[in-house]
Amino acid sequence: MAKQGKRLKAAYGEFDRETAFPLDEAVKMVKDSAKAKFDETIEISMNLGVDPRHADQMVRGVVSLPHGTGKAVRVAVFARDAKADEAREAGADIVGAEDLMEEIQGGKMDFDRVIATPDMMAVVGRLGKVLGPRGLMPNPKLGTVTPDVAGAVEAAKAGQVEFRVEKAGIVQAGIGKASFGAEQLAENATAFVTAIQRAKPSGVKGTYIKKTALSSTMGAGVKVDASQIGAA
């Protein structure tokens, strides 16, 4: 841990932590600081001027990153018969109905995304207390409750990212790997920020995007000037 602390301290010493840099410059800085022996994840974090305790200030949605996340996403699908076959053909890792529900109730949750056909929600609904707190509950607004299970599976595998603001007004996501090109990371970041901008709740007053930062798994956070990104 001491070694990590020294690395992080050195990284912060290379730039002004209070300065918000243009996106392209921030991406380069984060890539340059990603010096771990593994391919670090590049993450974006945004501090929003919302209070998610109020329903009219919840920020939640999905965004398809143009270059994916670099992470293999395991998808579980609740479907029967022909729809189950479609899900398997599209690349779903786990497909089932009541049997899948029982596995999850037993603590087996080897997946990152859950998709369900509308007719399966009576079964999936019984898992609300398990899937809900983990942000895995299928939702029609997120496209994870749909008769087009094949399309939903393909989108998840291709790099579609779900986002949901946390209690402190923070929303974050992985937008790629340090091995990605700077242009790819910048385009993924732009897609994410634009999605957050478009998801601005009608009940928000004052500044919506307060702060945006990029970081690598082991690296320092670099502030980004989000005013020059996307729809802003």
C-alpha positions as semicolon CSV with decimal commas, in nm:
position;residue;x (nm);y (nm);z (nm)
1;M;0,000;0,000;0,000
2;A;0,291;0,236;0,070
3;K;0,413;0,189;-0,286
4;Q;0,070;0,279;-0,422
5;G;0,061;0,587;-0,200
6;K;0,395;0,708;-0,334
7;R;0,282;0,653;-0,694
8;L;-0,040;0,843;-0,636
9;K;0,141;1,125;-0,455
10;A;0,388;1,157;-0,742
11;A;0,106;1,163;-0,997
12;Y;-0,076;1,442;-0,814
13;G;0,246;1,639;-0,799
14;E;0,263;1,654;-1,179
15;F;-0,038;1,885;-1,224
16;D;-0,260;2,138;-1,051
17;R;-0,542;1,942;-0,890
18;E;-0,774;2,243;-0,897
19;T;-0,742;2,305;-1,272
20;A;-1,007;2,163;-1,506
21;F;-0,831;2,055;-1,825
22;P;-0,971;2,017;-2,179
23;L;-1,086;1,659;-2,238
24;D;-0,809;1,564;-2,484
25;E;-0,541;1,690;-2,245
26;A;-0,700;1,518;-1,943
27;V;-0,715;1,187;-2,132
28;K;-0,346;1,208;-2,218
29;M;-0,256;1,287;-1,857
30;V;-0,456;0,991;-1,725
31;K;-0,311;0,752;-1,984
32;D;0,042;0,868;-1,903
33;S;-0,014;0,807;-1,531
34;A;-0,149;0,453;-1,584
35;K;0,174;0,265;-1,513
36;A;0,048;-0,044;-1,331
37;K;0,147;-0,390;-1,455
38;F;-0,212;-0,461;-1,564
39;D;-0,435;-0,283;-1,814
40;E;-0,597;-0,023;-1,589
41;T;-0,959;0,080;-1,633
42;I;-1,017;0,444;-1,720
43;E;-1,307;0,581;-1,518
44;I;-1,515;0,895;-1,540
45;S;-1,680;1,047;-1,233
46;M;-1,928;1,333;-1,235
47;N;-2,058;1,530;-0,938
48;L;-2,412;1,643;-1,019
49;G;-2,623;1,912;-0,856
50;V;-2,909;1,673;-0,784
51;D;-3,066;1,513;-0,480
52;P;-3,159;1,157;-0,588
53;R;-3,379;1,121;-0,279
54;H;-3,635;1,318;-0,480
55;A;-3,793;1,123;-0,765
56;D;-3,782;1,424;-0,999
57;Q;-3,403;1,451;-0,957
58;M;-3,303;1,091;-1,028
59;V;-3,048;1,052;-1,308
60;R;-3,050;0,707;-1,462
61;G;-3,012;0,561;-1,808
62;V;-2,794;0,375;-2,054
63;V;-2,537;0,484;-2,309
64;S;-2,362;0,289;-2,582
65;L;-1,994;0,375;-2,584
66;P;-1,864;0,390;-2,943
67;H;-1,554;0,187;-2,857
68;G;-1,693;-0,033;-2,581
69;T;-1,548;-0,062;-2,232
70;G;-1,279;-0,321;-2,289
71;K;-1,449;-0,536;-2,028
72;A;-1,614;-0,871;-2,097
73;V;-1,975;-0,837;-1,979
74;R;-2,156;-1,146;-1,856
75;V;-2,527;-1,132;-1,932
76;A;-2,807;-1,329;-1,766
77;V;-3,143;-1,350;-1,942
78;F;-3,483;-1,451;-1,806
79;A;-3,674;-1,598;-2,099
80;R;-3,853;-1,910;-2,214
81;D;-3,873;-2,121;-2,528
82;A;-3,799;-1,932;-2,852
83;K;-3,690;-1,615;-2,670
84;A;-3,447;-1,820;-2,462
85;D;-3,301;-1,962;-2,783
86;E;-3,268;-1,609;-2,927
87;A;-3,082;-1,496;-2,617
88;R;-2,837;-1,787;-2,636
89;E;-2,773;-1,726;-3,006
90;A;-2,704;-1,358;-2,931
91;G;-2,435;-1,455;-2,682
92;A;-2,610;-1,456;-2,343
93;D;-2,397;-1,629;-2,080
94;I;-2,684;-1,754;-1,862
95;V;-3,044;-1,817;-1,970
96;G;-3,326;-1,950;-1,756
97;A;-3,658;-1,893;-1,582
98;E;-3,757;-2,027;-1,239
99;D;-3,435;-2,229;-1,232
100;L;-3,230;-1,911;-1,275
101;M;-3,435;-1,738;-1,006
102;E;-3,357;-2,020;-0,763
103;E;-2,985;-2,002;-0,842
104;I;-2,982;-1,629;-0,769
105;Q;-3,178;-1,679;-0,448
106;G;-2,911;-1,932;-0,352
107;G;-2,641;-1,669;-0,392
108;K;-2,509;-1,753;-0,738
109;M;-2,473;-1,423;-0,925
110;D;-2,202;-1,468;-1,186
111;F;-2,319;-1,190;-1,420
112;D;-2,298;-0,816;-1,479
113;R;-2,632;-0,747;-1,650
114;V;-2,980;-0,896;-1,625
115;I;-3,229;-0,887;-1,913
116;A;-3,583;-1,021;-1,912
117;T;-3,877;-1,059;-2,145
118;P;-4,192;-0,881;-2,019
119;D;-4,370;-1,210;-1,940
120;M;-4,089;-1,308;-1,703
121;M;-4,120;-1,007;-1,473
122;A;-4,352;-1,193;-1,235
123;V;-4,060;-1,427;-1,169
124;V;-3,789;-1,159;-1,172
125;G;-3,995;-0,940;-0,938
126;R;-3,935;-1,190;-0,661
127;L;-3,565;-1,103;-0,680
128;G;-3,611;-0,733;-0,620
129;K;-3,441;-0,732;-0,280
130;V;-3,141;-0,916;-0,427
131;L;-3,098;-0,749;-0,766
132;G;-3,224;-0,401;-0,676
133;P;-2,947;-0,296;-0,432
134;R;-2,687;-0,411;-0,686
135;G;-2,840;-0,207;-0,968
136;L;-2,918;-0,525;-1,163
137;M;-3,298;-0,522;-1,163
138;P;-3,432;-0,524;-1,521
139;N;-3,611;-0,202;-1,614
140;P;-3,813;-0,116;-1,927
141;K;-3,669;0,238;-1,928
142;L;-3,318;0,094;-1,952
143;G;-3,409;-0,149;-2,227
144;T;-3,347;-0,451;-2,006
145;V;-3,713;-0,556;-2,001
146;T;-3,786;-0,616;-2,368
147;P;-3,918;-0,874;-2,613
148;D;-3,605;-0,806;-2,820
149;V;-3,371;-1,001;-2,594
150;A;-3,125;-1,063;-2,875
151;G;-3,082;-0,690;-2,937
152;A;-3,047;-0,619;-2,566
153;V;-2,783;-0,891;-2,524
154;E;-2,586;-0,767;-2,824
155;A;-2,598;-0,407;-2,695
156;A;-2,473;-0,513;-2,352
157;K;-2,191;-0,715;-2,505
158;A;-2,094;-0,428;-2,737
159;G;-2,026;-0,184;-2,455
160;Q;-2,357;-0,040;-2,345
161;V;-2,315;0,115;-1,999
162;E;-2,586;0,168;-1,739
163;F;-2,554;0,468;-1,511
164;R;-2,735;0,571;-1,195
165;V;-2,660;0,863;-0,966
166;E;-2,564;0,772;-0,610
167;K;-2,687;0,935;-0,289
168;A;-2,410;1,196;-0,287
169;G;-2,494;1,307;-0,640
170;I;-2,207;1,110;-0,795
171;V;-2,240;0,914;-1,118
172;Q;-1,949;0,714;-1,252
173;A;-1,855;0,448;-1,502
174;G;-1,563;0,275;-1,671
175;I;-1,515;0,414;-2,021
176;G;-1,231;0,198;-2,145
177;K;-0,883;0,068;-2,072
178;A;-0,544;0,238;-2,056
179;S;-0,451;0,041;-2,369
180;F;-0,721;0,226;-2,567
181;G;-0,609;0,507;-2,795
182;A;-0,651;0,860;-2,660
183;E;-0,906;0,940;-2,930
184;Q;-1,112;0,633;-2,842
185;L;-1,119;0,728;-2,474
186;A;-1,211;1,087;-2,556
187;E;-1,499;0,972;-2,778
188;N;-1,624;0,733;-2,510
189;A;-1,603;1,010;-2,248
190;T;-1,791;1,247;-2,476
191;A;-2,067;0,989;-2,528
192;F;-2,101;0,939;-2,152
193;V;-2,107;1,310;-2,066
194;T;-2,359;1,378;-2,342
195;A;-2,585;1,103;-2,206
196;I;-2,569;1,259;-1,858
197;Q;-2,651;1,600;-2,003
198;R;-2,954;1,462;-2,185
199;A;-3,070;1,285;-1,869
200;K;-3,092;1,615;-1,676
201;P;-3,406;1,596;-1,460
202;S;-3,667;1,869;-1,492
203;G;-3,659;1,924;-1,116
204;V;-3,294;2,034;-1,108
205;K;-3,226;2,396;-1,014
206;G;-2,890;2,570;-1,041
207;T;-2,571;2,407;-1,168
208;Y;-2,632;2,056;-1,298
209;I;-2,277;1,932;-1,368
210;K;-2,058;2,055;-1,085
211;K;-1,740;1,859;-1,147
212;T;-1,610;1,598;-1,388
213;A;-1,292;1,394;-1,349
214;L;-1,105;1,112;-1,519
215;S;-0,879;0,861;-1,347
216;S;-0,720;0,523;-1,399
217;T;-0,757;0,236;-1,153
218;M;-0,433;0,320;-0,973
219;G;-0,384;0,677;-1,089
220;A;-0,472;1,027;-0,979
221;G;-0,799;1,197;-1,069
222;V;-0,775;1,474;-1,331
223;K;-1,047;1,738;-1,347
224;V;-1,211;1,786;-1,686
225;D;-1,371;2,098;-1,830
226;A;-1,708;1,945;-1,919
227;S;-1,846;2,273;-2,052
228;Q;-1,676;2,201;-2,386
229;I;-1,818;1,849;-2,419
230;G;-2,126;1,724;-2,597
231;A;-2,446;1,922;-2,571
232;A;-2,317;2,173;-2,315
